[in-house]
Amino acid sequence: MLTQADIQNALKAVKYPGYSRDIVSFGLVTEISAANGTVSVALQLTSQNPDAARQIKEESERVLEALPGVNRVEVEVRQPAGGQVASSNPFANQNHVPGVKRVIAIASGKGGVGKSTVAVNLACTLKHLGAKVGLLDCDIYGPSIPLMMGVHERPTISAQEQLVPPLGHGVKVMSIGLLLTDEQPVIWRGPMITKTIQQFLMAVEWGELDFLLVDLPPGTGDAQLSLCQTVPLDGGVIVTTPQEASLGVVRKGIAMFNKVNVPILGIVENMSYFTTPNGDRVEIFGHGGGQAEAGRQNVLFLGEVPIFTEIREGGDLGVPVVVSAPDGPAAKVFIQIAASLRKSLE
């Protein structure tokens, strides 16, 4: 006997014309029923494009007719009426995080480039500039945000049975690291990662936020796809180091965001150089690679972060440098990057 889950899984093979995303992740499937060998599905499009509607209907019928035990398929495709406002954007039906104005992913192609360091300092900088900010740690296997933000208390439960994120330096923080003991490893397969990220977005009482920054794990796997399929992203920030080994993987991260139609807000080059006590500038990992790659990709270069001992110490102590020394040279770097980021969003 067919279940709604069986039908929904089959419809995940139907891509929205011109996109790599399926109609289920876009939230276009509104009704599903099955009885006596007949499968009925209703789809709500945001576009009045008749070619897109026809293609989606035909492809949906094809995948449903291939299901075992199906004798008849009824696919109703609804489009905005003449008096309704139509949108060419299939993301229009995606669920938004209640109360959150903008969701921004902080990503990297590979590990070890300082992505979480950039995420925590950007979050605290935006808070310092007067914004209401949340920080979501989506690195399920290696969560580091609680340590770097100095947050150790567990989330509480609200009257609406939602997780209430604790505050770190005025920023609302959520991480799997706040729900586990220090030594407890996470040994999960992909579906568990997907479900956890969905709950962190929709089952957490984020309240009214101007920005929700999402610290992603390295790579282009389950966490990245789960985030892109759950909520519409306002954009992604790519963190890299100057050397080619990092930049080569960055291109894959940019390609992933392009395939799921998430705009790239800019590139941040971390560990750009080191200044010795006598004032000499040492480019340990090379220099200028991030800015050059931004030019090649035709995206904004948000700025470079030199190697400051204070940045590392702030992460280890749970007090980001923009909090401990907001007028220092390291903090000024992140203030400039945050200003560039806001300009990119505008």
Secondary structure, 3 states (H helix, E strand, C coil): CCCHHHHHHHHCCCECCCCCCECCCCCCEEEEEEECCEEEEEEECCCCCHHHHHHHHHHHHHHHHCCCCCCEEEEEEECCCCCCCCCCCHHHHCCCCCCEEEEEEEECCCCCCCHHHHHHHHHHHHHHCCCCEEEEECCCCCCCHHHHHCCCCCCEECCCCCEECCEECCEEEEEHHHCCCCCCCCCCCHHHHHHHHHHHHHCECCCCEEEEEEECCCCCCHHHHHHHHHCCCCEEEEEECCCHHHHHHHHHHHHHHHHCCCCEEEEEEECCCEECCCCCEECCCCCCHHHHHHHHHCCCEEEEECCCHHHHHHHHHCCCHHHHCCCCHHHHHHHHHHHHHHHHHC
